[in-house]
Amino acid sequence: MARQWFTVCTMALVMELVITGAAQAGAVAPAKAVSGLLTDIASAGARQVAVGERGHVLLSDDQGRTWAQAPVPSQQLLTAVYFVDARHGWAVGHDTQILATVDAGATWTRQFQDPARQAPLLSVHFLDAEHGFAVGAYGAVLSTEDGGQHWQDVSQRLDNPDQLHLNAIIAVKDAGLLIVGEQGVIFRSADAGLTWQRVQGPYEGSLFGAVATAQARTLLMFGLRGHVFRSSDFGDSWHAIAVQGERGPLDTGLASARLLDDGALVLVGEGGTVLRSVDDGLSFSRVTRPDRQALAGAIAVSDGLLLVGENGVHHTDNSGNEGQQP
């Protein structure tokens, strides 16, 4: 039950990139770290934080133009990063590992690991600075009620007897939490994760991610072969969203999405695909980046987007086009 996205990522080629400076915290990031495999990116207040291979955590205080590397107690691949506010953040990855920061990513401590599981955590989400969840391969669900000082395995709360991989967990406005994963599996919780309901979905292929829109109870989920589905009732019903590729319907996998402050949605994935919606996910424009390298995450900065993936960081315009240089 290997996850296609990680098969792509672990085969990524490391490219070289010229670094022109450093952020205010940490040591100057080596070119290899900034141009190597990065799997996620998040904002910590005005700072940008990216994570990736070999436990790399990169920091930028100038909208992604220059990067510093934070000291981290791990050399394992980090798969996701989430900040609940400008200072408190968590990163998860292989060896069922959870790292935490209370200073906007400048320093990190290891809160949890379990190498015996031989499975990565793939997504992390916090409701506030105390209550959070991490999900991952083979149906793993971990929960904390004290900011990660203690993590509890709560996988049994989900009706997942086949231990399907859980690829993403999100919060949906005015609704609750939602998890998507392998074989189109969907779970939702209306009580902050105490109980979960398995939802009948529209698709039996793997779902790599989901994103809440700015509207109440509304979200998108996405995965293999460019499939995108939209729900405006927290998963009671789903509608396929047609996305056009270069020669017909989009057929490349989508890995990650971000709701921007202006309400726009950005989805990224294989083949350098960048999708943007300004109508709450009802339709998308598409950009295919010329390098065709897989993308794993996106955030907005003052003059465009920062995209990360198998060949590092890219500073683009609001649609993912070239033109901005880090």
C-alpha distance (Angstrom), angle and dihedral (degrees) to the residues before:
residue distance angle dihedral
M1 . . .
A2 3.79 . .
R3 3.77 117.3 .
Q4 3.81 110.0 -118.9
W5 3.77 93.6 -144.1
F6 3.78 93.8 58.4
T7 3.79 91.5 47.0
V8 3.79 87.5 58.8
C9 3.80 93.1 44.5
T10 3.80 97.6 50.1
M11 3.81 90.0 54.1
A12 3.80 93.1 51.5
L13 3.76 119.1 132.8
V14 3.80 117.5 -126.6
M15 3.82 112.1 -124.9
E16 3.81 127.6 -165.9
L17 3.81 122.2 -115.2
V18 3.81 130.1 -176.7
I19 3.81 112.8 -119.6
T20 3.78 115.3 -152.1
G21 3.79 101.4 -173.3
A22 3.80 148.5 -23.0
A23 3.78 139.4 -97.1
Q24 3.77 121.3 -113.2
A25 3.82 95.2 -99.4
G26 3.80 128.2 52.5
A27 3.80 132.9 6.9
V28 3.79 123.6 -51.2
A29 3.79 107.5 -80.5
P30 3.81 114.9 -115.3
A31 3.81 114.1 -115.9
K32 3.79 89.4 -117.0
A33 3.80 92.0 58.6
V34 3.80 94.3 49.8
S35 3.81 93.8 45.8
G36 3.81 97.4 38.0
L37 3.78 130.3 85.7
L38 3.82 112.4 -45.2
T39 3.78 117.3 178.8
D40 3.81 105.2 -173.7
I41 3.79 144.2 5.5
A42 3.81 133.2 -160.7
S43 3.79 140.7 174.2
A44 3.80 121.4 -112.2
G45 3.77 100.2 -170.0
A46 3.81 105.2 -66.4
R47 3.81 92.0 -14.0
Q48 3.80 126.6 90.6
V49 3.82 118.9 -142.0
A50 3.81 124.2 -167.3
V51 3.82 128.4 -177.1
G52 3.78 134.8 -166.1
E53 3.78 149.4 121.6
R54 3.81 123.3 11.9
G55 3.80 90.6 14.6
H56 3.79 92.7 -67.0
V57 3.80 116.0 172.5
L58 3.80 114.3 -175.6
L59 3.81 126.0 -167.2
S60 3.79 131.4 -161.3
D61 3.79 127.9 -175.1
D62 3.81 95.9 178.5
Q63 3.81 104.6 61.6
G64 3.79 94.3 -83.5
R65 3.79 99.4 -53.9
T66 3.80 94.4 117.1
W67 3.79 131.3 17.5
A68 3.79 139.6 -154.7
Q69 3.79 127.0 -162.8
A70 3.80 118.5 -125.0
P71 3.81 121.4 -143.0
V72 3.80 108.6 -107.1
P73 3.85 130.6 -176.3
S74 3.80 93.0 -131.3
Q75 3.78 143.8 66.8
Q76 3.80 94.8 -168.3
L77 3.80 123.5 111.1
L78 3.80 110.7 -88.3
T79 3.79 112.2 -146.5
A80 3.82 106.4 -175.1
V81 3.80 142.3 12.5
Y82 3.82 130.7 -162.7
F83 3.81 133.1 -177.8
V84 3.78 120.1 -161.3
D85 3.81 91.5 -169.5
A86 3.79 138.7 -9.4
R87 3.82 94.5 -68.3
H88 3.81 110.9 22.7
G89 3.78 117.5 76.4
W90 3.80 143.2 150.3
A91 3.79 134.3 -153.6
V92 3.81 125.5 -164.4
G93 3.77 134.2 -166.9
H94 3.76 149.9 128.5
D95 3.81 122.0 -7.6
T96 3.82 85.8 39.8
Q97 3.78 85.0 -80.2
I98 3.81 128.2 173.3
L99 3.81 122.2 -170.8
A100 3.80 125.4 -173.4
T101 3.79 138.2 -161.6
V102 3.80 131.9 -167.6
D103 3.82 96.6 -177.4
A104 3.81 104.3 60.6
G105 3.79 93.7 -85.3
A106 3.79 99.5 -52.4
T107 3.83 91.1 119.5
W108 3.81 132.5 15.1
T109 3.78 136.7 -160.9
R110 3.79 128.9 -162.8
Q111 3.81 110.8 -115.5
F112 3.80 99.9 173.8
Q113 3.77 143.1 2.9
D114 3.79 136.5 163.4
P115 3.82 111.8 -179.6
A116 3.81 90.4 176.1
R117 3.80 89.5 73.3
Q118 3.81 89.1 64.6
A119 3.79 89.5 -153.9
P120 3.80 134.8 106.3
L121 3.77 129.2 -123.0
L122 3.80 107.9 -125.2
S123 3.82 107.8 -172.3
V124 3.79 140.3 20.6
H125 3.80 132.3 -166.9
F126 3.81 133.1 176.0
L127 3.79 125.5 -160.3
D128 3.79 90.3 -160.8
A129 3.79 136.4 -21.6
E130 3.82 91.5 -68.8
H131 3.83 107.9 35.3
G132 3.78 120.5 63.0
F133 3.80 147.3 142.7
A134 3.79 136.2 -148.4
V135 3.81 122.7 -165.0
G136 3.76 134.2 -173.6
A137 3.77 152.9 134.5
Y138 3.80 122.8 -6.0
G139 3.79 93.1 18.5
A140 3.81 96.9 -61.3
V141 3.81 116.1 170.8
L142 3.80 120.2 173.5
S143 3.81 124.8 -176.8
T144 3.79 136.1 -167.1
E145 3.80 132.5 -170.3
D146 3.80 97.7 -177.2
G147 3.78 105.9 54.3
G148 3.78 93.1 -83.7
Q149 3.79 99.6 -54.3
H150 3.80 84.8 123.0
W151 3.81 126.9 21.5
Q152 3.80 123.1 -163.5
D153 3.80 127.4 -160.6
V154 3.82 105.0 -123.6
S155 3.80 97.9 165.4
Q156 3.81 89.7 125.4
R157 3.81 90.3 69.1
L158 3.82 88.5 74.5
D159 3.81 124.9 73.3
N160 3.79 92.8 -126.3
P161 3.83 107.9 129.7
D162 3.81 92.9 161.0
Q163 3.82 91.0 55.0
L164 3.78 92.2 -127.2
H165 3.79 114.9 -167.9
L166 3.81 113.7 -94.4
N167 3.79 108.1 -145.6
A168 3.81 105.6 178.5
I169 3.80 143.6 12.8
I170 3.82 123.2 -164.4
A171 3.80 140.5 166.7
V172 3.81 117.8 -120.4
K173 3.80 118.9 -149.7
D174 3.82 114.0 -99.9
A175 3.81 91.1 -7.6
G176 3.80 119.4 66.9
L177 3.79 142.6 -112.2
L178 3.79 126.5 -28.7
I179 3.82 131.9 -167.5
V180 3.82 126.2 -165.6
G181 3.77 130.2 -173.6
E182 3.76 152.7 132.2
Q183 3.82 121.4 0.0
G184 3.80 90.8 12.6
V185 3.80 94.1 -66.4
I186 3.82 116.1 168.6
F187 3.80 129.9 -173.9
R188 3.80 128.1 -179.8
S189 3.78 135.6 -171.3
A190 3.80 127.6 -162.3
D191 3.82 94.6 -176.1
A192 3.81 103.9 60.4
G193 3.79 94.1 -87.1
L194 3.80 100.4 -51.6
T195 3.81 91.3 117.5
W196 3.80 131.7 14.8
Q197 3.78 134.1 -155.6
R198 3.79 123.0 -153.7
V199 3.82 108.8 -129.6
Q200 3.78 126.4 -150.0
G201 3.79 105.6 -119.2
P202 3.80 134.0 -160.2
Y203 3.80 97.6 -122.7
E204 3.80 138.2 50.8
G205 3.79 97.5 -159.9
S206 3.77 124.0 92.3
L207 3.79 118.3 -72.6
F208 3.80 110.5 -148.6
G209 3.78 98.8 -174.1
A210 3.78 152.1 -11.4
V211 3.79 136.2 -150.6
A212 3.78 133.0 -162.9
T213 3.79 116.8 -131.2
A214 3.79 125.8 -141.2
Q215 3.81 90.4 -97.3
A216 3.81 123.7 88.4
R217 3.83 116.3 -93.3
T218 3.80 90.9 -1.7
L219 3.80 127.7 127.6
L220 3.77 146.4 149.3
M221 3.79 128.1 -135.5
F222 3.79 125.7 -168.3
G223 3.77 144.5 173.8
L224 3.78 144.0 133.1
R225 3.82 122.7 31.4
G226 3.78 94.9 4.7
H227 3.79 96.0 -64.0
V228 3.83 113.2 164.0
F229 3.80 124.3 179.5
R230 3.80 128.3 -173.1
S231 3.79 130.3 -156.5
S232 3.80 127.0 -174.8
D233 3.83 94.4 -177.2
F234 3.83 103.1 56.0
G235 3.79 93.9 -92.5
D236 3.80 101.7 -43.3
S237 3.80 87.8 118.3
W238 3.80 135.4 9.8
H239 3.79 136.0 -155.1
A240 3.79 125.1 -162.1
I241 3.80 113.8 -123.8
A242 3.79 113.4 -145.3
V243 3.80 112.2 -134.6
Q244 3.78 119.4 -174.0
G245 3.78 122.6 -137.1
E246 3.77 127.3 -167.7
R247 3.82 94.8 -78.7
G248 3.78 103.8 22.6
P249 3.80 133.3 -51.4
L250 3.80 114.5 10.3
D251 3.81 109.7 -96.9
T252 3.82 102.9 177.1
G253 3.80 122.8 102.8
L254 3.80 120.0 -101.0
A255 3.79 116.6 -141.7
S256 3.80 111.0 176.8
A257 3.81 144.9 6.7
R258 3.79 140.6 -164.0
L259 3.79 134.4 -158.4
L260 3.81 106.3 -141.9
D261 3.79 125.7 -146.1
D262 3.81 91.4 -106.2
G263 3.81 91.4 56.4
A264 3.80 95.8 -103.7
L265 3.80 119.4 133.7
V266 3.81 124.3 -138.8
L267 3.81 122.4 -165.8
V268 3.82 123.4 -174.3
G269 3.78 135.3 -175.2
E270 3.78 149.0 129.6
G271 3.77 124.1 -7.3
G272 3.80 93.6 28.0
T273 3.81 91.3 -68.2
V274 3.81 118.2 170.9
L275 3.82 119.0 178.5
R276 3.80 124.6 -172.0
S277 3.80 129.7 -169.1
V278 3.80 127.2 -171.6
D279 3.82 95.8 175.6
D280 3.79 101.3 66.9
G281 3.80 94.3 -86.4
L282 3.80 98.6 -52.6
S283 3.82 92.2 118.8
F284 3.80 138.3 5.5
S285 3.77 140.2 -150.6
R286 3.81 115.5 -145.4
V287 3.79 136.5 -142.8
T288 3.80 122.8 -175.3
R289 3.78 110.0 -157.5
P290 3.82 113.6 -132.5
D291 3.81 95.1 -123.2
R292 3.84 90.5 57.8
Q293 3.81 90.2 -148.2
A294 3.81 119.7 153.1
L295 3.80 116.0 -96.7
A296 3.80 124.3 -149.2
G297 3.80 107.2 178.8
A298 3.79 147.3 8.1
I299 3.80 139.2 -165.5
A300 3.79 133.6 175.9
V301 3.80 122.5 -110.9
S302 3.79 129.2 -177.9
D303 3.80 95.6 -83.5
G304 3.79 104.1 28.5
L305 3.79 139.4 -51.7
L306 3.78 136.9 -35.2
L307 3.80 110.7 -143.7
V308 3.80 124.2 -169.8
G309 3.78 131.3 -168.7
E310 3.75 145.4 116.5
N311 3.80 94.9 -25.8
G312 3.77 100.4 39.2
V313 3.80 133.8 -109.2
H314 3.81 126.8 -5.0
H315 3.80 125.4 -172.7
T316 3.82 108.5 -152.7
D317 3.78 141.7 161.1
N318 3.81 120.5 -87.5
S319 3.81 92.6 -79.1
G320 3.80 98.6 45.6
N321 3.79 97.6 -98.0
E322 3.78 121.9 143.8
G323 3.76 117.8 -102.8
Q324 3.80 105.2 95.6
Q325 3.78 118.6 84.2
P326 3.82 124.0 -157.5
